[in-house]
């Protein structure tokens, strides 16, 4: 973990003239990436920020969790990579201020097709640029773009990291997650050095935490010991209402706002916004 910690020393970001792009990523599956993208986006929208969730995972879990049926998803994010305008691909969600570009199974083909492009790592960045520019289709009103990445280090995840300003890393509170976290932060550092010098680690979010489990507490303490302030204070608890919400096609903040999981994601959004304000003030 000590080598990976170097990936966190990226300095304070300059205030962008366009929406901030945050890749929600971890090479390990089942750690809460889609759940975090959905519910963090919902909480940011509730705080008055316009938010776009870009579902870049062929499994389409974020699309399901925001109530987009499979028949209504195409052409989705695959169409974006094929050169279609972003504005034509947006879908409304049950959350005011939150839209989504859904995922389809066609995205799996993109893993094979992207390497044949002239600049395969930059396809997503180039596709987003016209709409997210200051004078583009969506303009500067859209505050955040959250990219829900697949559980792999393939071309889709690399494209997300190249397009992003920062990466938010959900980590399940289990022992094997520590090794995966170290490897992933090493990948972030390599992508930054090779393709995206401005990429930084937004933070590490501990998920599925069970306070009754001593191992969960040990993992929490180990991650904080190695990564320090990069680990968010807000911890997402294991909560059945969070697991239920996708089957209803709504974020847990709409499914049961009072449950511990929903409250945790509301606090996570508040912490993210506070950290961003502090970084801007430090950079000024």
Protein Blocks (a to p, Z undefined) as FASTA:
>chain_A
ZZmmmmmmnojadddfbdcddddddfbghiopmmmmmmmmmmmmmnopacddddfbfnlm
mmmmnopafklmpgbjmlmmnopafklmpccdfbehiacddddfklmmmmmmmmmpmblm
lmmmmmmmmmmmmklmnommlmbacdddddbfbfklmmmmmmpmbdcddddddfklmmmm
mmmmmmmmmmmmmmmmmbccfbacdehiafkbmklmmmmmmmmmmnmmmpcfbdcdddfk
lmmmmmnopafklmommbmklmmmmmmmmmmmmmmmmmmmmmZZ
